[in-house]
């Protein structure tokens, strides 16, 4: 689909209580194409009054939606899945245009995003409580799963469709109403998702979307509302900490999917062909702009040279260009700040002795590009080993034995995902068990699956999204009065 067609179809106002409306103060956000840096659209930028109105709409809609039979909620989500799948080109075009990612990545995201609607359509009708005999005898204990209430959802720019559906899907399935605050870099996709859900049958007020460039004030105004009972946030650990402080004042239930610093371990017996393929997926999915992206490559010294050589060749062969061009494999980064941070991290590593195997610079062209880069022999005090790179840069560190590899992998405050490559399943499972992360990809470069719980340990977050666990985040376990039997 042509960008002009997609933009013509996409709404650009706030979506509150089933209506499209401008911001109360008429403020708007310019949306830029990272490939050209040009403004492609302008969307309403909500303020605190709009935030309160959205929460109030969600609160009004909550009782009716919570009382809606699970089968009806399921039908709405199933229809949303079908509509998103039918309109994959439309959503992929919007994503590429405002985020910069290659169309191949954008199409993969749309398929992934739609799958959350299908998965939670199925989970909605299987949200079972429990019945058990009381240990003391004489009665049974019944525990129901009740919707937690109005949920505030705050999503990032790197997966503007999937991060929205991964939260909206389980919330609606559980009977909650939601207010979504998308990233100001990528509001178009979120507004398109809102329109799709309305068409799929979500009643007015169950889904509200408020783009805003005054994020702190707007989210703060939402969290101050007594009706809000849940906050789900995906983004940086730094912002997550601040939101947890705010949530503490209201004792809100929180789900936090925060930063990552994923280690990718290549053991001495790894299949190097498979390891390089996995490295390309783990590093370059979404151009490296993913919390699950492999951030640190720890490679056994006996295979490090061959792995680095093959990996650098694969990275060097990638076609860099505008996301909306079919032949592009790596698009621009989302904005100038992201590109500049990547460049600074590479410069720091090179200054400390890293060897550039390929890439290592921002090309001289319009747009926020950075070349796919492999750095070898990276010094342990290099900043990019402790900070999330969020770009197409792969630093390689060599290790002598597995104990050292595990120690290096765990030497971070983050713990979202780890990757391990080995031909020995027993060894792989043993090493996986020692890694301090919420997820492990064993001989796999992708761990994300709507049917699997997604989340981290340490400062990578709280709670889980996806899987059966994801819907439980939007419920309260509610014991019913004991029923004596005679």
N, C-alpha and C positions, 0 to 999 in steps of 0.2 A: 504494500500500500504506500502511496505517496504521502510524504509528510504533510502537505497542505490538506489532503483529504482527512488524515487522522486528526489534525488540529481543528478542522471544521466540525468534526464529530464530538470533540472533547469539551465538556463543560468547564467553565473557568471561574465560577462563583463558589461560595461556601454552600455546603449541603447540610441543612439543618431542618429537622422535623419534616422531611420529605420535600422540602422546597429548596430551590436555588436562589440564593440571595447575596447581594454585595456585603462587604464588611460594613459594620455600623459607621465607621469613620471613613469609608470609601477607599481605604488604603489598599494597594495592590503590590504584588511581587512580580518582577520580571524573571522569566524562565529563559536560561541560555542554553544553546547547543554547544557542548564542550569542544566539538570538532571545529567550529567556526568562531566561537565566542560571541556570536550574534544572538540578540533577543528573538525568540521564536514565539513567545506567548506571554500573556500577563494574567495572573490569577488574583482573586481576592485574598487579602491578607487579614485574617481575623484578629480581633483584639480581645480584651478581657470580657467585654459585654457579650461578644459572640461566643466566647468559651462558656460563659454561664448559660446563655440561651441553649447551646447544644446539650449541655448536661441536663438542663431542665426538660428538654425534649426527650432525651433518653430516659429520664426518670418517669415521665408520663407514659412512655411506651412500654416500660419494663413489666408492669403487672400483666398486661394483655399478652405480651410475648412469652413471659414465663409460664402462663397458663395455656398457651397454644400447644396442642398435642405434639409430641415428639415427631410423629410421622409428618406433620405439616411443616415443622421446622426443617426436617430432613429434605422435604420436597423442594423448599426454597433453595437450600444449599446445592442440591443436585442440579437444579435448573441453572444456578450460577456457574457451576462447573461446565455445563453444556454450552452456555453462552460464551464463557471465556475461551473455551476450546474452539468454538466456531469463529471467534474474532481474534484468533491468535496473532494474525498479521497486524491488526489495529493496535493491540497492546504492545507487541514487539516494536512497532514503529515509534510509539510514544516513549517507550523505555529507552531505546537507542538515542532518540533525539534529545531527551533531557538528561540522561545519565552518561551517554557517550559509548556504552558498551557495544561490541559488535553484534550484528543482528543474530548470528548463531547463538551467542550467549543470551540475547534478549528472548529469542524463541524458546530456549531451554528454560529460562526463568518463567515464561508464561505457562508452559506445561507443568512446571513444578508448582507454581502459584495455584493453578486451577485444581491440581491434585489435592490441595488442602480442603477445598470445598467438597470434593468427592469423598475424601476420607472422613471428614466430620459430618457429612450427610449420613454416612454409615454409622458413625459413633453416636449420633444423636439418639438413635433408637436402641442403643445398647448401653445406656448410662444407668447401670443397675446399682441398686443399693444392696444391703446385706441383711440377712436374718441369722441370728445365732442363739443357741440356748444359753441363758445366763449361767455362769459357772456355779452360782449358788443354788441353781435349780428354781423351779416354780414359775418362771416366766421366760419369755424370749425377748431379745433385744433387736429392734428394727432400726436400721440406719438408712435414711434417704439421702439422696444427693440433690441439694437445692441450688438454684442459680445464685451466684454470689452477689449479683446486682449490677449497677452501672459500672462499666469498665472504660477507663481511659487508656488508649493505645497510642504509643509514640514510636514511630518507625523511622529508619534511616534511609539514606539516598541510594545505597548500593544495590538493594533488591526492592525497588519501589512497589512492585506487585506482590511478590512472595512474602515479604515481611508483613504486609497488610493482611493477606489472606490467611497467613499462619496464625494470626491473632483473631481476626474477625470470625473465621470458620469455627473454632472451638467455642468462642464466646456465644455466637448465635445458636450453635448446637445445644449448648447448656441452658439456654433460655435467658441469657444476658442481653442487654442493649449496650451499644458502644459509641464512644466519641473517638475518632481517629485524628491525630495530629501528625501529618506526614512531614518529612524533611522539606525545607523550603527550596532546596535545589531541585527536587523532583515531585512537585505537587500534582502534575497532570495525570499520572498513572493512578494515583489515589482517588482523584475525582472521577476518573473513568470507572474505577471499581465501584464507587458509590452508585453511579448511574446504573451499572450492571446489576447490582444487588436490588435496587428498586424495581428494575424490570423483572427480576427473578421472583419478586413477590415479597421482599422484606417490607413490613409495614412501616409507615412514616414514623420516624423517631428511633427506630431500632438501630439504624446506622446513620451516624452524623460524621461529616468530614470538615475539619477546620484547618486549612493551610494557614500558616502564620510565620512571619519572619521575626516576631518578638517571642521566641519560643519559651523562654523562661517565664515571662509574665503570663503568657496564655496558658501554659500547662499548670503553672502555679494557681491560676484562677480556677481551673478545673478541679484541682486536687483540694481546694478549699471548700468545695461544695459538699454538704453532708450526704447527698445522694450517691456520691462516688464511693465504691467499695473495693475497687481493683485498679491497680496500675500495672500495665505491661509495657516494658521499654526495651528496645533494641538499639544499641549505640555504644558509645565509648564508656569505659570504666569511669573516667573522670566525671562525665555528666550523670552516669548511673549513681555514683556516690551522692551527688547533690540531690537527686530525686529521692533517694532513700532517706536522706535527712528530712525532706519535705513530707514524705509518706509517713515517717515516724510520728510526726505531730498529729496525724489523723489515725494512726494505727491501721494503715491500709495494707491489705494483702498486696504483695508485689511479686512480679516476675521480671527478672533482669537477665537479658542476654547481652553480655558486655564484650570487652575486647578479647583478643586472642593473641597468642604468640606461638603458633603451632610448630612443634618440631617434626621433622621428617627424617626417620632413621633408616639408613641403608646398611644392613648388617653384611658381614663378610661373605655370607653364602647367598645373598640376594640374587634373583634373576634380574640382571641389569636392564634388559629390554623392558621388562615389566616395571622396574623401578623408574626408568626414565619416562615411560608412558604415564605412570602414576604421578610423577613429579610435575609433568606438564599440566595434568588435571588439577592437582592440589595447589599448584602455584598460579596457573594462568586462567582458571575459571574466573570469569568476570574481570579479566585483566589484572588479577591480583587484589582487586578491591573487595575482599571478603574476609569476614572474621575467621573463617575456617581456612584461609589461605595458608599454605606452608610458608612459615616465616624464617625457619632456621633449618638448614640441611646438614645433618650429622652423618658423615659417611665414613665407613671403616677404611683405614689407611691403605689396606691391600687392594681396594677397588676404587679409591677416590679419584685417581687420575683418569681412569677409563669412564667412570660415571660423569665426571665434570666435563670431559671432552664430548661425550654423547649428548649430555644435557645442553651444553652450550650450542652445539650444532642444531639441536631441535629448536631452541629459543631463537637462534639467529635466522631460522627459516620462516618465522612467522611474518605475515603481512600486516603492517601497521597502517591504519588509515581511518577515515570517518566511519563511525559505527554503522551508518545507514547504507554503506556500499557493500554489496554482496560478497566481494572478495576479501573484505577486511576480516582479519582474525584477532587483532588487538586494536581497540579503539583508544581514544584519548581518555585521560583521567577526568574526574568529574569537574574539577575546578583548578584554578591556579595555585591555591594554597596546598592542595593535595599533591600536585606535581612538584611544587617547590620543596615540600617536606621530603618527598622521595629523593630528589636531587641532593638535598643536604645530607641525608642518611648515607647515600652512596659516596659522596665526597668525603665524609668522615671516615668511612671504612677504607677507602683508597688511601687516605692520608695516614692511616694506621697500618698500611702494608698489604691490603687486599689486592689480589691480582684480578684484573678485569678479563674474563674469558670471552664475553661478548656484551655489546651494549655499553651502558655506563654513562649515557648522556641524554639530555632532552634535545631532540632534533630541532633544527631551525625551520620551523613551519608554523603557520597559524594553528591554534588549538593547543589543548593542554596535554601534549603527548610526552611519553617517556619510553625510550627503547627497552624492549625485553632484555634483561641483564642477568648475567651469571657472574658472581664474584667468588673466587677461590681463595683458600688460605686466609680466611678472615680472622682478624685478631679478636680475642675473647672480650676485649673492652670496647669493641665497636658498638655504637649506639643502636644500629639496626638489629642487633641480636637481643636487645632488651625492649625495643619499641616496636609497635606494630607498623610494618612498612606500608601496607595498603597500596601496593603498586607492583609492577611486573619485575621485581628484583629478587633474585635467589642467592643468598649467601651460603657458601659451603664451608663447613668446619670439619676437619678430620679427627677421628678418634681411634684409640688403640684397642679397647675392649668394651664389652657390653656394659659393664658397671660404670665406666666413664660416660658412655653414651646416655645411659639413664640419668646419671647425675646432671649432665649438661642439659638434657631435655627438661628436667624438673626444676632447673635453676631460674625460675621466673615466677612472678606473682600471678601469672595467668595460668589457666588450665581448661581451655575449651576443647581442643581436639589434638590428637597426635596421630602420626602415620608411621607404620613399621613395615619394612620389606625384608622378608627372609623366606627361604624355601622350606624351613623347618617349622611346622605348625606348632609343635610343642614349645620351641624356643620363642616363636612369635607370641603365643598366648602368655608365656611367662613374662616376657618383656612388657607386653601390653598391660599386664596386671600391676607392674611396677610404675607405670607412667601415671603422673598426677594430672589426669584430664577427664572431662566428662564423657568423651567419646574417643574411640580409637579406630582408625582405618587400617586393618591388617591386610596388606597386599591390595589395598584399594586407595585410589586418590580422591574419592568422594564418599562422605559419610552421610550426607543429607538425604533423608527419605521421609515423606509425610507420615509413614507408618512407624517410624522410629522416634523415641524421645531425643530431643535436641537440647543441649545445654551444657554448662561448664561447672567447674569447681574453682576453688580459690577466688580470685578477683575477676573471674570470667562470668560470674553471674549466680543467680538464684532461680530455682524452679526449672521446669522443662516445657518445651513446645513440641508439638507433633506427637504421634503415637496416642495411646490411650491416656498417658500421663498428661498430655496437653489439655484435654477437656476437663480434667480434674482441677486444673488451676483456676477454672471459672466456676467452681462449685464449692459449697460448704457441706461437710458431713453433718447431717442433722438427725440425731437420734430421736425417734418418736417415743411417746409415753410407753412404759413397759405394759405389756399385755399379759396378764395372768391367765393361765389356763387351768381347768379343773379336770 
